[in-house]
């Protein structure tokens, strides 16, 4: 079921024109995605929870171990169905739908009773589409698909969620400036996971969601026999039983052998118990993996030293490992003036920083300022913390870059 089909169903159920249903749905999804990006989490009562998780940096190495590339951390969006949420998270449903209805009244001018009903009907239609086994696509949010399986008398399900590409980029915006970096032979990162190229491809795929119970069939109740109706026949049955016992005794050991053959063989292990034990093993493994990842993240806070032969790669690698640590500025190995920088009066520029530890020796690159990017962000990524003065001097005193501005990054050399 695509987004257009979902809007048709909403327009029919409300009822309202399809154009109005689309306008309300678009505003509702935009409001939800803004909350996910800002709060890193969004709980929708009766439907589920969107949560942002951090994947740690890792190294991809070829079979020879000579070519190594460091990949930065990444934030990914996951979905947890309502069946797996704790009771405390499910109970806070009034606040979400109340805020959603107020937003629809303000943004779309919708009547209050329509605005209160629309969010509930939106997620109800979304759940009905998933329960039918279809792939449900919601523009600007992502794709949902529900897979069902039956074990004994219970029906289980799991929901796979693939976020919209634009939403995934917004969620990962804090790490969007980082790029993979080639590592030199003398760079050692003991606490960083090393993967093969094949294993690295699976890192981009979302893991399957946990299995949850959907419904359970009640066991059949055996028919109750009214024994009072057979009281008169009891003496006759006892006499027949006595005669059969005498005949069996006369036949010697034949009765014992028949009884042993007719005795049912008990199964070695109950299938239900085996399934439950398998599920517990999976949960235990998942918990152990999560603990290992947490340990790797804590240990990786200690930044490893990087060779000065490739200063720009050193800065990016160190900054991708520790977001808040002080990165060393870019240092130029030679004293030659790069081509294209002849128009700069380097002596005049450096005279404006008489007590600085570095000299500006040229322009390393020119970037376009991204939305929400500040001077401190640019300095932290390309130079280091607390040395924004070199950026300001090189960019003619511009200490407040705006979105879309062309901003020059200096090459620095340690003063003697």
N, C-alpha and C positions, 0 to 999 in steps of 0.2 A: 504494500500500500504506500503510494507516494504522498507527497505533501498536498497535492491537489485533491486526491481522494479523501484525505483527512478533513480538508476544509469543506468539501461537499457534505460529509457526514455531520460536521459541526453546524453548518448552515441549516440542515434538515432538522437536527435535534433541538436547536435553540427555540423556535426557528427565527432566522434572520437572513437578509441577502448575503450572498457569497462574498461580495466585496467587503461588507462590514465584518464578516467572520474572519476574512484574511487580514484586515487591518488590526483587529483585536488580537489575533494569533501572533502576528508579527511583533506587536508591541509587547505581548506577554513573553515571547521567546527572547527578545532583546533585553527586557528587564531581568530575566533569569540569567542570561549569559553575563550581563554586567555584574550580577551578584556573585556568580561563580568566579569570575576573574578577580574581583576585589576581595572576596572573603575566602577563596580557595575551597569553598564547600557550599552546598545548597541542599537542604532536605525538603522533599515534597511529600507531605503526609499521604499515606495510602499508595504511593507510587514508588518512591525510592530516594536515594541520596546521590548527588554528584560530588565527588571528592577529588582533589588534585594531589597526586603523589609524585615524589621526587625520585627519579632514577639516577644513581650515582655515576660519576665518570668512569670510563673503562678504556682499556688499551686493546687495539686490534693488531695482532701479530701474525705474519705469514708463517709457513711451515719451517722456514729456516731461522726465524727469530731475528733477522737482520732488519727487516722493514717493520717498523712499529709506528702506530699513529694513536694519539691520545684524543678521545672523544669527550666533549664537555658534558656536564650534568644536563638533565632534561626533565621538565615538568610535564606530566601526562594526566589526562582527565579520565577518571573511571566512574562507573555507575554501580551502585549497590541496591538490589531490589528491596522493597519494603519488608519482605518476609524475613530478611536477615538483619534488620535493624533492631536495636534495643528498644524496650518500651518507652524509656525517657525521650528518645529522639522522635518516636511516633506520636507522642502525646501533644507535642507543640504544633498542632495543625491549624488552630484558629488564627495565629499570627500570620502565617504564610498566605492563606486565602483572603484574609482581611486586607493585607497589604496589596495583594494582586488586584483585588476589586477596586481599591482606591486608586491604584495606578491607571486602570482602564477607564475609570470615570474622568480622571484628569487628562490623560493623553488622547483618548478617543471620543470624549463627550458621551460615553455610553450611559444609559439609564442604570440606576443603582441595582435594581433587581436583576437586570441582564448581566451586569458586571460581576455580581456575586455568583451567578450560576455558570458563567462561561469557563473559568479556570477548572471547576470541578468536571464539567462536561468534556473539556479538552483532554485531561488525563484519563478520564473514563474511556473515551473513544480510542486513545492511544493504547490503553491496556487491552481493549477488545480486539484491536488490530493485531497485537502481539499474540493473544490467546488463539487467534485463528491460524497461527503458524506462518504468517506472512512477514516479510522484511518490511518494517515500517520506517520510512524516511521522513525526517522533520528538517526542513531547511534551516540553516544557521545553528542547528543543535547537534544532529547526528543520526545514526541508524541504529535501530533496535531490532533484535530477533530473539524469540523465545523458543527454546528447544525442550520438548517434553520427553520423559522416559517413564516407564512403568516397571516397578519392582515389587513383586508380590501383590499386595492389595493397595499399594501406595503409588501415587503419581508425583514424580519429581520434575523440576524444571531448572533451567539455567538461562540467564539473559546475557547475550553478547552485545556490547555497545561499542560503536566506532564513532568517535566525535567528528563533527564537521571540521574540514581542514582549516578554515578561517578561525574557528573557535580554538582549535589546537594551537595555532600560532599565537593567539592572544594569551592563552594560558602559559605558554612557554616564553613569553616576552622577556622575563628577567635573564634568560640565557640565550636569547636570540642573537646577541652580538658575538657569541663565542663560536669559533670554528675549529674543526679538527686540526691538530698540530702534529707534524712529523717529529718523532723523538730521535735524538742522537744516541749513539752507543753509550756515551758516558752519563746519560740521564737514567737514574734508577728510581722507580716508584714502587717500592715493595708492597704497599698497602692497597694498590689499585688492581682491580680484577683484569686479567688478561684473557681475551677471547680469540677464537679463530674467526676468519671471515664468515664462515657458515653460522657460527653461534651469534655473531653480531647482527646478522639479518633478522634473527628471531627476537632481538631486543626491541625492535620497533613494533612488534605485534603485541596487542594487549593479551594478557593471560585470560584464560576462561574463568568466568565468574563461578562462585561456589554454587553447589547444587542445593536447592531448597525445596521443602515439601509444598505441593500445591493442593492435593486432596488425598483423602484416605477412605477406602471403602470399609463399611462396617461388616464384621464377620457375620456369616449366616447363623441364625439361632436354630438349633435343632428342635424338631417337633417334640412336644411333651406328650408322652403317652399316658392316658388316663388308666391307671392300674385298677381302679374300682370296678371297671366293666369286666375285668377278667378274673374276679375273685371266685366266681362259680366254677371256672374252668381250671383253677389251680390244682385241685386234687387229682384230676384226670391227667394233667401234664406231669405231675410228680410220679404217677404210676408208670407213664410211658418212659420217663427218664430212668427210673429204676430198672425197667426191662432192658433199656439200651446199655446201662452200666454192666449188667450181667453178661450180655453178649460180648461186650468189649473185653471183659476179664477173661472169658473163655478163649479168646483169640490170642492170648499170650502177650508177647512184646510188640505185636503189630500196632496196637493203639499208641504206644509210646513213640514208635518210629514215625507214624503219621502225624502225631502232634508236633514233632520236631520239624518235619518238612513243611507243615502248614504255618509255623510260627514266622511272622513277618520279620525281615531283617531291618534293623534300625539304621538310618543313614549315619555316616561317619561324622558329618557336621551339618548343622542347619544352614541352609542357604542364606536366610536373613541375617544370622549371626556373622556369616562370612562377609556379607556386604557391609554391615555396620563396622566390623573390624577394619575392613579396607578403607572406609571413610575416615576412621580415627587415625589410621596410619598417614593418610594424605594430609589431615589437619596438623599432625605432629611435625611432618616434614615441612609444611608451609611455615609453621611457627619457628622452626630451626633456621630456615632460610632467611626469614625476616630478622631474626636476632643477629645472624651473620652480617647482613647488610647494614644493620645499625652499628655494629662494631666497626665495620670498614669505614663508615661515614665518620665516626668519632676519631678514629686513628688518623684518617686522611687530613684532619685539620692541621697537622704538623707539615708545613710546606718544605719540600725537598729543594736543595740548592740546584740551580740550573747553570750550565756553562754560559759564559759571556760571549762565546763565539757567535751565537745567534741571539742577540738581545731581544729582538721583537718576539721571537717564539718563546723565549724564557718568560717574558711578561705575560703573554696570553696563557701559557701553561700554568704558571703559578696562580694567576687570577682565576682560572677555571677550577682549580683545586680548592682555594680558600677565598670566598667572596669578600670578606672584610679585612683580609690581611694587607699589609703595606707592600706594594709591588715596587721593584726597582725600576727606575726610568730607563728608557731606551738609550743605549750607549753606542756610539759610532766607533768602529775600530780604527779607522784611518782619519787623517786630517784633511783629505781632499774635499773640495767644494763640489757637490753633486750638480749635474747639469740641470738647468731650469731654475736654479736658485740665485743666479747672478743678480737678479733685480733686487734681492734682499740686501739691506744694509745691516749685515750681521753684527758689525761692531756697535752700531747704534742700538740695535735690539738688546744686545748683551749688556750695554751700559745702563739700561733700565733695570737690570737685576744685579746690582753691584755685589750683593752678599750671597748670591745663589751658589749652589754647589756644582752647577752645570753651565755649559755654554751652548747656545743654539747654533748649530752648524748647517742647517738646511731644513727643508720641508720633507717629511717622511711620506705623507699621503694627505689627501683631502677627502673628508667624509661629508655625508649629508646627515644632518641632525634628525634623529628619529623622534616620533611622538613621545613626549614625556621625558626625554633625555635631558639631563642637566649637565652643567660644566663639571661637577664632581664625578658624574658617571663617565664622561669622556676621559677625564684625567685618570680615573681608576682603571679603565680598560686599556688605554694606550701608554700611559706614563707611570702612574702610581698615585697614591693618595697624598694630599696636602702639597702638591706642586703644580696647582692650576695656573700659577703666575706665568709660566712659560707659554701656556695656551693663550692667555689673555694678551701677552706682549706680542706674540706672533700674529694674532688676529686683530691688531689695531685697537686694543683695549676692549674688545667685545667680551664681557664677562657674563653675559646672559644670552646664550645662543637660543634661537627659536627653531621650531620645527621647519625643516626644509632648508635651513641655512647651510652654505658651504663653509666648512670649518677646517682649518689647516692644522695638521699634527706635526710638531717639530721633531727634528733629529737632535739628540742631546749628546754632549761629550763632557766627561768629567773634567773639571778644572784642575790644573796642576798647581 
